[in-house]
Amino acid sequence: MEHELFNIVRAGKALANIKSNFHTGMESKRKDSKMENFENILSTSLGIQPLGDIIRKDYPEEEWLVQDLVPGDASVILSANQASLKTWFCLELARCVASGQKFLDKFKTVQTNVLIMDAESLERRINRRSKILSIDPALPIYYKECHKWRLTNDNVSELATDCAMNNIKLVIFDSLVRFHNANENDAREMSKVFEQFDYLKSRGITSLIICHNRKGGSNEQANRYATRKSVAASVRGSSDIAAACDHLLVIERPDDGNIIQIINPKSRDDEEIHTFNAKFTKVSATKSVWTFEGLVESKEEERERLKSVIYGQILDSECINQKDLRQLLENNGYHIAEKRFSTLMSSLVNEGYVSCKNGNRNSNLYYINEDEGEVQNV
């Protein structure tokens, strides 16, 4: 009797489980059906789509019209003070992109036709500068004088059509303030202006937009940019200008010389390029050339490099006093002020790379402990 009762109870529980699983399955199906309907609603209203659909796509690698400097399908701001050679710089860039040559003989380009929208200069000035830069008249570079042209919906639509017809993928705007009537200090108004550049971007066109820096000491600003600080401080007007672009380049021209610094405080889709120098050399009265002049060190990078040099000199000398060490550095072209030298030596000693002991006449003797081993890349 007990076994029969046990079997009845067990059968009842099994039946209850079957019913429970059935209802759970039906409820799950209803939920799945609701989720499927919900996803269908999402995918058909206002263009909303599941994130998974985007994740599953394979997008091509980002294309750079000018390696590390000008991405494709983007809005790029080139900001500089007045008389910073920015128009000369952009003319050279246009020449290299249109010809497919390396920019500054360093940065690879993807050949495409170029349009210069010029609201700053006159044809006569562009004629003279193009000849000085030895721009081949046969290159597919187009030009439009834009003293009355503005960034309106109709104008930008026509511009996109002209670019498509002439295979133009890069448009240079010189300069931003001449192409709109908005208040540059008003974020909302400037956001409307940049909607026009977004439209060009949606049509596969990169806009290189020349802007002006805020007034102020350019050398102090250059030091800030070199450490990637305060992007908004570089561009005149609303901070929304720098925020709206995909890529930001800043030109500084120390002492009005023929060498400029190019700083990249912002790159939306890639790592910022290291600050570098470019030189504009006058070859003759009728010819000038641009050349790449190497990377620019930040103060921290320079300090670490000097520490490495000092460490190497001590390692080669086995043991050397401060006076002889400074003289050895001088002979090798490293002119380090006394106060800075003391700071560097203190850093090397405190970090354990170099040891110090008293020598004759209270002089400091520097050496490398054998048991510390050789330290690389100090």
Helices and strands as residue ranges (DSSP letters): H 2-44, H 51-55, E 64-66, E 70-71, E 75-80, H 86-99, E 113-118, H 123-132, E 141-145, H 153-165, E 168-174, G 176-179, H 187-202, E 206-212, H 218-226, G 231-233, H 239-244, E 247-252, G 254-256, E 259-267, E 276-284, E 287-295, H 299-317, E 319-321, H 322-331, H 338-350, E 355-358, G 360-362, E 364-367, G 370-372
